[in-house]
Amino acid sequence: SITKERTEVILQGTSSLDPSDPTAVWEEFEFKCKPGDLRRRPCLISPYHYRLDWLMWFAAFQTYEQNEWIIHLAGKLLAQEEETLSLLATNPFAGRDPP
């Protein structure tokens, strides 16, 4: 069965020196097929899924302690690791200092 509501894990970063500042601008890392920007056409690749996008869907049902790989993913995004960034649709920090 499929639920009517879907919880999503959203990965964001900021260039703000103080991330707690209410004026800090947070920018989202977009995935290739995971729901995100409502103006973007839905991804359709059948019968396969992008594995990272698929894992992100299941990670939303559990805690980060049950999905330690998500902490490693965040670290690789902070380090601007090219191999990891190639798995994403967009990198909001391309050409800039990492978040």
C-alpha positions in Angstrom: 0.0 0.0 0.0 1.0 3.6 -0.5 0.4 6.3 2.1 -1.4 9.5 1.3 1.2 11.6 3.1 5.0 11.4 2.5 7.6 12.6 5.0 10.8 13.8 3.3 14.4 14.2 4.5 15.7 17.5 3.1 19.4 18.3 3.0 20.2 22.0 3.1 23.3 24.1 3.7 24.0 27.8 4.4 26.9 30.1 3.7 25.9 32.2 6.8 28.6 32.6 9.4 25.9 32.0 12.0 23.5 29.2 11.0 21.3 30.1 14.0 20.7 33.6 12.7 17.0 33.9 11.6 18.2 35.8 8.5 20.5 32.9 7.4 19.6 31.7 3.9 19.4 27.9 3.7 19.7 26.3 0.2 18.5 22.8 -0.7 20.5 20.1 -2.3 18.1 18.7 -5.0 18.1 15.0 -5.8 17.5 13.6 -9.3 14.2 11.8 -8.7 13.3 12.6 -5.1 10.4 15.0 -4.7 11.5 18.6 -4.2 10.8 21.6 -6.3 7.1 21.6 -7.1 7.8 23.4 -10.5 10.1 20.5 -11.6 8.6 17.7 -13.8 8.4 14.4 -11.9 11.2 11.9 -12.7 10.0 8.7 -14.4 12.5 5.9 -14.8 11.0 2.5 -14.8 11.5 -0.2 -13.6 14.5 1.1 -11.7 15.1 3.8 -9.1 18.0 6.1 -8.4 19.3 4.2 -5.3 20.2 7.3 -3.2 16.8 8.9 -3.8 15.2 5.6 -2.9 17.2 5.3 0.3 16.3 8.9 1.2 12.6 7.9 1.1 13.2 5.1 3.5 15.4 7.2 5.8 12.4 9.5 6.4 10.6 6.6 8.2 13.5 6.2 10.7 16.0 8.2 12.8 19.5 9.1 11.7 20.8 6.6 14.2 19.2 3.9 12.1 20.6 5.4 9.0 24.2 6.3 9.8 25.0 6.6 6.1 23.1 9.9 6.0 25.7 11.5 8.3 28.5 10.3 6.0 26.5 11.7 3.0 26.2 15.1 4.7 29.9 15.1 5.4 30.7 14.4 1.8 28.4 17.2 0.7 30.1 19.6 3.2 33.5 18.5 1.7 32.1 19.1 -1.8 33.2 15.6 -2.9 32.6 15.4 -6.6 31.7 11.7 -6.7 28.9 12.4 -4.2 27.7 15.6 -5.8 27.4 13.7 -9.1 24.5 11.7 -7.5 22.5 14.9 -7.0 20.5 17.0 -9.5 21.8 20.3 -8.2 24.5 21.7 -5.9 23.5 25.1 -4.7 27.1 25.8 -3.7 28.7 25.1 -7.1 31.5 27.6 -7.7 31.3 28.9 -4.2 32.8 28.0 -0.8 31.2 24.9 0.7 28.4 25.4 3.3 
